[in-house]
Structures are given as structure tokens and as C-alpha cells.
Amino acid sequence: MSTVTQSIGGRPILRIGRLLLRVSIAALFLFAAIAKLVDPSSFAQQIANYQLTPWPATAVLSVFLPALELCVGISLLLGRWESGALVWVAVLLTIFSGALLSAIVRGLSIDCGCFGRSIENTGTLWPLIRNLALLAITGFLWFSRPRERSSQ
Amino acid sequence: MTALRQAGLILLIAVGLAGVTAAVHPKRPSFLAPPRDPNEVTLAQTKPWAGNILWVDARSESEFATEHIPDAVCLNFENWNEQFPKFLDRYNPGQRVVVYCSATSCQLSREIAAKLKASGVDDAYFLEGGWETWKLQDRP
């Protein structure tokens, strides 16, 4: 861990690369959040397609998940509370990947719903692969994050 | 500040934002039961349409291959681009199109019916209870 941090700390190109990755993840989460917040009712139906939760929980998730994605996206974009935001990115991507995997295992032919209605016909396999790639990037961002001051 | 404390604060803000969304958003979902869709039809409602109805199976291809409503076409999000032209080959304008998926808990038929409407198929509906209801009725 410390080797990665020291290595990045000493190389401007790697620092810029890390910044770009962080902003990219932030942009992805902000886009996903806004696309879902436009129509939570429609997003609730997309969650229901996974057949994992009863309707009241599905409805709650349809307003909670975009709100959390929005907060995480803003946090990563501003570089504030980055460690906490990365924890949520990892948790959310793991949950989303688990849901996608369960849909694949159960043979459900559903749309991912990852970006609300803005991007459809994505199926479940490619979003799962994308999520795993994003998890790898999140791991890199976590282990290479700058050490925060105790006053923050 | 530790990562977990930051994560906790982010969670608190998100819960607040979600609460505001749930309270004031014009498109917030119903929290007690899924809303009744005007495009939802019961099996009894489809009986007068006999002879002028195209069934669309929104389940997976493997489920469709195992068993399906006679003369139904398979159409789902996973293989939309390949299956939609086949649907168009079978579809006659003026025909009622009724989409079904596995059961009441499955919302996929609603989604496919909405997408068909958006694609120009005006009389697209989805079946309440889906395949399970069809099987229970043991309709020929």
C-alpha cells in the first residue's frame, strides 16, 4: 500500500492519472444518480424486475440509491471525504454486481437499470463486467489515496 | 476523520436527500403497493380479443423454449435487437399485443409493453399474473 502511495506521490503523471480515474468514477455516479432521480417511479419498476425485494423495500431503494450515488459522486468530484466515498463506491458496486449475478444465475432476461431509462437494452452480463472493472479501479484509488490529516 | 466516519456522514446526507425525494418528487413511487398500470390486462379481458392477439413472451429464451403460450413470440431486453425484427414479421397493425413474463412479481412485461408502445405498437398491453396465471387457468 505505502509503496503505491509513495510511488504515485512522487510522479505527477500518476497523480494526474489517479485524479482522472477519481473524476471519471464521480462522473459515472453523478450521471447514474441524476438519470434515476429524474423518474424514481420508473427506477422502482426496474429494481422490481430483479425480484429480490418486496415492493415497499423496492420503493424505498428507488429514492435512496440515487441519493447515495449523488452524495458519493459529489464527494469524489470535490475530493472531500474521499475515503468514505470510496467505501460506498465499493459497497454499492458489490451489491449491484451481486444483483446482476443473481439475475444471470436465475436466467432473468432484464435490463440492468444502472442508469435509469437513459441507457437501456444493456442486459446484465456487460454491466456486471463493467462493475468488476470499476471495483478494480476503486481498489486502486483506495490503496493509492493520500493520507488524510487528522484535523479533517 | 476515518473512512467509516466519513461514510456514515455521507449516509446521513443521502438519507436526508432520499427523504426529501420521497416527500416532494412528482414522480415518487407508491410506497405501499405497485401502481396499477392502465396497460395491465387480466386474462379475462384478453378473451374477447381471441384471433386478433399476438402474445409476447418476455422471459428468457431458455424459459420460452421450455414452454410458452401457443404462437407467442419471444422478445426480451437481452436479445432485443435480434428478436424485434422477428416480432415485426409476426405483427399485423391493429392487432392487440399482450406481453407476459413469469409471474405477478415480474415487472418485465410492463417494461417490454412500454417499449413496444414507444416503438409504435399502440395496442401493447401486459398480462396480470403472467405465465403463472396462464398455467393456472390451463387455457388451451
Interface residues (C-beta under 8 A of the other chain):
Chain A: L37 V38 D39 P40 S41 S42 A44 Q45 Q46 A48 N49 Q51 W55 P56 T58 A59 V60 S62 V63 F64 P66 A67 L68 L70 C71 V72 S75 W81 E82 S83 G84 A85 L86 V87 W88 G107 L108 S109 I110 D111 E120 N121 G123 T124 E148 Q152
Chain B: M1 T2 A3 L4 R5 Q6 A7 G8 L9 I10 L11 I13 A14 V15 L17 A18 T21 A22 H25 K27 R28 P29 S30 F31 L32 A33 P34 P35 A58 R59 S60 E61 S62 E63 N76 F77 E78 N79 W80 N81 S105 C106 Q107 L108 R110 E111 K115
